[in-house]
Amino acid sequence: MIAPDAAEVLHDPTETKLIVGSLVAACCLALLPLPTGWLGVRPDLVLLMLTYWGVSEPRRVGQTTAFCLGLLIDVADSNVLGVHALAYSVAAYITATLRVRVLSFTGWKQAVHIFPILFSAQAIVVLANLLLHFGFPGWSFFFGSAVGALLWPAVASLLKSRRAAARNSVA
């Protein structure tokens, strides 16, 4: 059975300012400096937002948006140009592929399907860094994927309520 929000995703487009605002907020939060001990558990909030909007608004947020934001994150973090762009683009493709499956569940069941998307993007970053001889960052690097999956129900619920509020204020 399809979750109740699947039908509204298909018929009621979200306001552009909510999409752009959430992506800008995620980029700003991703660039905040953290103590070294916290870096391993920091989720990739930009990827989390891209995944959410890829599931909710696939016609408006897809691989092009993911690639551009990946380049932005690469430049902002002084990484090798294109590593995050590749990871985010692959994650956007996987999201588009699994979109219907994710929408057929709610809450924690969606998080179980989101975790492999987040993990695969981080694995691509690690593989690219290994190919460029930067070394393995350690297994704790992948904790961010688990934290992101744990945050998924809260993020999805918050953005869904913001979308509903924006839709009700227009109507």
C-alpha positions, -999 to 999 in steps of 0.1 A, spaced: 0 0 0 13 35 -9 18 59 20 -7 88 22 20 114 13 28 96 -20 -4 110 -37 2 146 -25 38 144 -37 26 137 -72 0 165 -73 11 194 -51 45 209 -60 64 225 -32 73 261 -32 107 268 -46 117 290 -17 113 260 7 134 238 -14 162 264 -19 160 275 17 164 239 30 193 232 7 210 265 16 205 258 53 220 223 49 250 238 31 255 263 59 253 237 86 276 214 67 303 241 67 302 248 104 334 239 121 332 210 146 357 196 170 378 168 156 360 141 177 326 150 162 336 149 126 331 111 124 295 112 134 285 144 115 259 134 89 261 148 54 232 172 57 234 183 21 231 147 9 202 142 33 184 172 19 191 161 -17 178 127 -9 146 141 7 139 164 -22 148 137 -47 122 115 -31 96 143 -27 102 165 -57 121 144 -83 113 167 -112 128 197 -95 157 182 -75 178 156 -93 212 148 -106 220 183 -119 212 199 -86 232 171 -68 262 177 -91 262 214 -86 259 212 -48 286 186 -48 309 210 -66 300 237 -41 308 214 -12 341 203 -28 352 240 -32 340 250 3 358 220 20 389 224 -2 385 189 -15 395 175 -48 370 190 -73 344 165 -83 345 139 -55 313 151 -38 298 159 -71 302 123 -83 290 109 -49 259 132 -49 251 124 -85 252 87 -79 232 91 -48 206 111 -67 204 84 -93 199 57 -66 173 79 -50 154 83 -83 156 45 -87 143 37 -52 119 67 -49 86 47 -53 99 21 -28 108 47 -2 74 64 -6 56 31 0 69 32 36 68 57 65 92 67 92 118 43 103 111 19 74 120 47 50 152 53 70 162 17 64 160 24 26 178 58 29 208 43 48 223 25 17 220 57 -3 239 77 23 264 49 28 271 45 -10 278 83 -13 303 81 15 318 50 1 323 68 -33 341 96 -15 364 72 4 371 52 -28 379 84 -47 402 95 -20 419 61 -19 424 62 -57 440 96 -52 463 82 -25 449 102 4 445 72 27 416 56 44 399 79 70 389 50 92 356 32 98 342 59 120 338 80 88 308 58 79 290 66 112 277 97 95 256 76 73 239 59 103 234 92 120 218 106 88 195 76 85 185 81 122 178 118 114 157 109 83 123 105 101 127 138 119 139 157 88 111 141 66 85 149 92 97 185 96 98 192 59 65 175 53 49 197 79 65 228 63 52 218 29 17 213 43 18 246 60 29 264 29 2 245 9 -25 255 34 -14 292 34 -17 293 -4 -52 277 -4 
